[in-house]
Amino acid sequence: MRICIIYHSETGNTRHVAQHIASVIPDSRLVEVTDRAQHMALTRFLAQCKDARGENKTEIEPSHLNVREYDLLVFGSPVWAFKPTPAIHSIIDVLENCEKKRAVAFVTCGGRPGGSREVFKKWIEARGMNFAGFTSVNEKDIEDAAANAELITLVKSAVPKLD
Ligand SMILES: Cc1cc2nc3c(=O)[nH]c(=O)nc-3n(C[C@H](O)[C@H](O)[C@H](O)COP(=O)(O)O)c2cc1C
């Protein structure tokens, strides 16, 4: 396997896009990261925004991931408070053997990805990976052929040997 698609998704949009990538990119593996933080329902939205804004980390499952066998890593996250989520931050932080790998990132959002590209780039480069691109998909467009085509093109272009 050459491509590992690592994503976090609370309500399914990012999972949907990640599964689409996996369905059209040969030789890819999906890894879903879950956030084990327990927030009270009433204050969950505010707590999630606060944690994302602070670029906090959280307890996740899986708690570590060895990516030695992959040529390309694809990270997917929802946008929370204009940033990727604590869960995707956490998995990037605990990746094993990610140094010098190429990595691309995508977010799904309600329409305002804010600083997500820059934050992803910072986290990816902090772990010694090479940031090779970013795209944002509006949650309204997750079924849209053009929006998906842009993302697939990005992933394929990051691995030049794929057709
Ligand atoms: C806590 C929280 C904060 C959010 N903040 C933003 C935001 O800043 N900008 C935006 O465009 N969408 C925002 N959204 C919408 C989500 O990014 C969007 O619905 C995304 O597709 C959800 O992905 P998921 O279904 O994979 O969890 C937010 C949603 C939540 C729950």
Ligand as a Chemical Component Dictionary entry (heavy atoms), coordinates in Angstrom:
data_LIG
# 
_chem_comp.id                   LIG 
_chem_comp.type                 NON-POLYMER 
_chem_comp.pdbx_formal_charge   0 
_chem_comp.three_letter_code    LIG 
# 
loop_
_chem_comp_atom.comp_id 
_chem_comp_atom.atom_id 
_chem_comp_atom.alt_atom_id 
_chem_comp_atom.type_symbol 
_chem_comp_atom.charge 
_chem_comp_atom.model_Cartn_x 
_chem_comp_atom.model_Cartn_y 
_chem_comp_atom.model_Cartn_z 
_chem_comp_atom.pdbx_ordinal 
LIG C1  C1  C 0 -17.486 22.941 16.577 1  
LIG C2  C2  C 0 -17.672 23.278 15.118 2  
LIG C3  C3  C 0 -17.038 24.397 14.575 3  
LIG C4  C4  C 0 -17.162 24.692 13.201 4  
LIG N1  N1  N 0 -16.486 25.770 12.693 5  
LIG C5  C5  C 0 -16.549 26.009 11.349 6  
LIG C6  C6  C 0 -15.799 27.092 10.775 7  
LIG O1  O1  O 0 -15.050 27.825 11.439 8  
LIG N2  N2  N 0 -15.900 27.314 9.438  9  
LIG C7  C7  C 0 -16.700 26.535 8.629  10 
LIG O2  O2  O 0 -16.763 26.787 7.434  11 
LIG N3  N3  N 0 -17.405 25.482 9.147  12 
LIG C8  C8  C 0 -17.346 25.196 10.485 13 
LIG N4  N4  N 0 -18.036 24.136 11.005 14 
LIG C9  C9  C 0 -18.768 23.236 10.083 15 
LIG C10 C10 C 0 -17.949 21.959 9.781  16 
LIG O3  O3  O 0 -16.619 22.274 9.406  17 
LIG C11 C11 C 0 -18.565 21.156 8.636  18 
LIG O4  O4  O 0 -19.904 20.846 8.914  19 
LIG C12 C12 C 0 -17.749 19.901 8.361  20 
LIG O5  O5  O 0 -18.059 19.413 7.061  21 
LIG C13 C13 C 0 -18.041 18.796 9.379  22 
LIG O6  O6  O 0 -17.271 17.654 9.047  23 
LIG P1  P1  P 0 -17.629 16.190 9.596  24 
LIG O7  O7  O 0 -19.044 15.886 9.155  25 
LIG O8  O8  O 0 -16.642 15.313 8.937  26 
LIG O9  O9  O 0 -17.502 16.238 11.088 27 
LIG C14 C14 C 0 -17.946 23.844 12.370 28 
LIG C15 C15 C 0 -18.624 22.737 12.938 29 
LIG C16 C16 C 0 -18.474 22.454 14.294 30 
LIG C17 C17 C 0 -19.175 21.257 14.891 31 
# 
loop_
_chem_comp_bond.comp_id 
_chem_comp_bond.atom_id_1 
_chem_comp_bond.atom_id_2 
_chem_comp_bond.value_order 
_chem_comp_bond.pdbx_ordinal 
LIG C1  C2  SING 1  
LIG C2  C3  SING 2  
LIG C2  C16 DOUB 3  
LIG C3  C4  DOUB 4  
LIG C4  N1  SING 5  
LIG C4  C14 SING 6  
LIG N1  C5  DOUB 7  
LIG C5  C6  SING 8  
LIG C5  C8  SING 9  
LIG C6  O1  DOUB 10 
LIG C6  N2  SING 11 
LIG N2  C7  SING 12 
LIG C7  O2  DOUB 13 
LIG C7  N3  SING 14 
LIG N3  C8  DOUB 15 
LIG C8  N4  SING 16 
LIG N4  C9  SING 17 
LIG N4  C14 SING 18 
LIG C9  C10 SING 19 
LIG C10 O3  SING 20 
LIG C10 C11 SING 21 
LIG C11 O4  SING 22 
LIG C11 C12 SING 23 
LIG C12 O5  SING 24 
LIG C12 C13 SING 25 
LIG C13 O6  SING 26 
LIG O6  P1  SING 27 
LIG P1  O7  DOUB 28 
LIG P1  O8  SING 29 
LIG P1  O9  SING 30 
LIG C14 C15 DOUB 31 
LIG C15 C16 SING 32 
LIG C16 C17 SING 33 
# 
